[in-house]
């Protein structure tokens, strides 16, 4: 510094040297300070710092102090004084810089200030008469001396002269504007007087804030202090040195919003660009807590609080403390979403300041602010990345959070860590990805991103830990589930790029662990309910190994694996395309399903196993297998138990009634008799009224199949004995109105005896056409062959004719055809033809015009029966 400052002195005297812009500014400030006799400490502080920066010297207090002391000692060395003019100039520079206190410690500053303030007394002094301008009669700010020797306020005398007065207002001596000279001595005296009174004023207001008597006094003092702060920088320093800060912090805890807001403004002014003020604030207990409380109040107060916290965050001690205050980060995040742009901007800035700490970033994430977490996740050190990814893995995230994280780039970072990180990093990143992929929208993004294969390959990799495999399987399950939803834009997405991928993943299920098996089975179940379900189901059925593996999994000891395997098995049999499955199902498979149904452990598993049986296509071979596996008593018992808790077991009852259909096929009377012996026929009749649509349809099918053999199983009525034995014979039994013999539910499965006719008739008006068709099929068994006359009469008495004829208007052509065939037979009964022919005429005419070829022909044939058309007409 000695050599450099010596060169700087030479430069000041050299007209040939062209200085840098920064040096020129410093020289101008030195000259101005000397000429204007500037006594402002802030001016001197700034000048000293500027010189240090220009010379590359540290602006830290101890360094400045040492360099300045060295400079002064060298100046005192006479050898450096080339001439008297230079010596004077150096003395002036030193005098100017000595006004700076940047080299003083806070304790030295406070001691100097208190000594000076104490020496001034406690009462303000009135201004001297010489301080007043003769023209304005007010204390001068910029005094200038005229040629007459009198001093005036510059603005006042310049206006005097500008108005045409060329004489001194006091002596009338001629004047001109060019003769005005600054009265620096007087200006300095006025400023010293003002400083003295300001010090006294500042000291005098402190007791009014420490022990306020009323709100008005406090507000007045705060306003006055703010005005003083805005006048000069040194006033802010005096307020700090007067130890106002603890008093102001205490005011933040008051009830008055007006006092709190003014206090926040004042504290922010004091703290701005003042390390000393920040250090003093840091020493006040509970200061940050008091400011944070204001964050949660009205936005006007919250804005001031965040401005103050932003300023205080430049102090390391305070910055460390801000993030630790309970609720602070949450309030800042809330403010960052405010409609007030300025408040939101400041909150974002403060959150950025607080992002130096990993714990703060975690707190931000827990408050739904992920900006800095995502930045660290992508660009932090391995340790930091682990910290961030652990946070994502363990957090309970809302759907909004999950969506926001993906929108802001979390996917790429997590996929990179899952594939490239250490073993522990992979596991944690996979757990985080599983957490985020539970939102279908995010899973769809993963699929469209082309990341499925890398995840599946990592699952297959023998080096992947069990923990990693578990997480990957759960992710794949989420991806599969997302394909079930249609609530996303764009074409349907598929988890697989080729059919071979389906077989590969399914074959992996058998050779892995239970948790992975469960997730993958659930994945396939979800895909079987996606828009691409047909492709997935077809591929699974076509591969013999898949069905074999699935049957094996249905026997798995792990209940969750077994339940999900049975559930998938049920799904594969739902649409009737089960030839490949039936071909590969042996007696052992049937026994396995019956064993599951007998188990009391899991109702959903039982329902799924029953669903498999219900969905399988009826055949004599399947019925025999079910009988050998003793399935009938198990299924019948399940139906009785289900009926006891019917509202809670709708699915189970549906599947159970469907399974019973296998035992009621008309080709196996032995099986039908066993069904009747279990006593389930009355239950089936009850379900015609109480079941779901599917249950009603299945019950109708079973009852219809049983009814097909009723005529054959009906016993003839024995002849009554004549002669002397007549009086000893029992009362003759009444004949069945349809079968004209002795019928019972148990022996002939008669619909009339089972009281099933009326419920079946009511089902003809059901909104589900499948139910209508099944009930019609059951009722039509009453008019087959020689039973036409009797059965038709029973149908008419049960009021079946109206709903049957009404079905001619239904949209199903197959159902219309069945009705037409039935009517063609029924109208052979003359009484019914005469009674119901007119009712059927209009629907029949309509069908001749709008039906298909088959229904047109049948309708025309019946109209011929009714004598509406010539019975030989070939038009249709």
Buried (B, 14 or more C-beta within 10 A) or exposed (E): BBEBBBEBBEBBEEEEEEBEEEBEEBBEBBBEBBEBBBBBBBBBBBBBBBBBEBBEBEEEBEBBBBBBEEBEEBBEEEEBBEEEEBBEBBEBBBEBBEBBBBBBEBEEBBEEBBEEBEEBEEEBEEBEEEBBBBBBEEBBEBBBBBBBEBBBBBBBBBEBBEEEEEEBBEEEEEBEEEEBEBBBEBBBBBBEBBBBBBBBBBBEBBEBBEEBEEEEEBBEBBEEBBEBBEEBBBBBBBBBBBEBBBBBBBBBEBEBEBBBBBBBBBBBBBBBEBEBBBBBBBEBEBBBBBBBBBBBBEEEBBBBBBBBBBBBBBBEEBBBBBBEBEBBBBBBBBBBEBEBEEBBBBBBBBBEBBBBBBEBBBBBBBBBBBBBBBBBBBEBEEEBBBBBBBBBBEBEBEEEBBBBBBEEBBBEBBBBBBBEBEEEBBBBBBBBBBBBBBBBBBBBBBBEEEBBEEBBEBBEEEEBBEBBBBBBBBBBBBBBBBBBBEEBEEEEBBBBEEBEBBBEBBEBBBEBEBBBBBBBBBBBBBBBBBBBBEBBBBBBBEBEEBBEBBBBBBBBEBBBBBBBBBBBBBBBBBEEBBEBBBEBBEEEBBBBBBBBBBEEEBBEBBBBBBBBBBBBEBEEEBBBBBBEBEBBEBBBBBBEBBBEEBEEBBBBBBBBBBBBBBBBBBEBBEBBBBBBBBEBBEBBBBBBEBBBBBBBBBBBBBBBBBBBBBBEBBBEBEEEEEEEEEEEEEEEEEBBBBBBBBBBBEBBBBBBBBEBBBBBBBBBEBEBBBBBBBBBBBBBBBBBEEBBBBBBBBBBEBEBBEBBBBBBEBEBEEBBBBBBBBBBBBBBBEEBBEEBBEEBBEBBBEBBEEBEEEBBBBBBBBBBBBEBBEEEEEEB
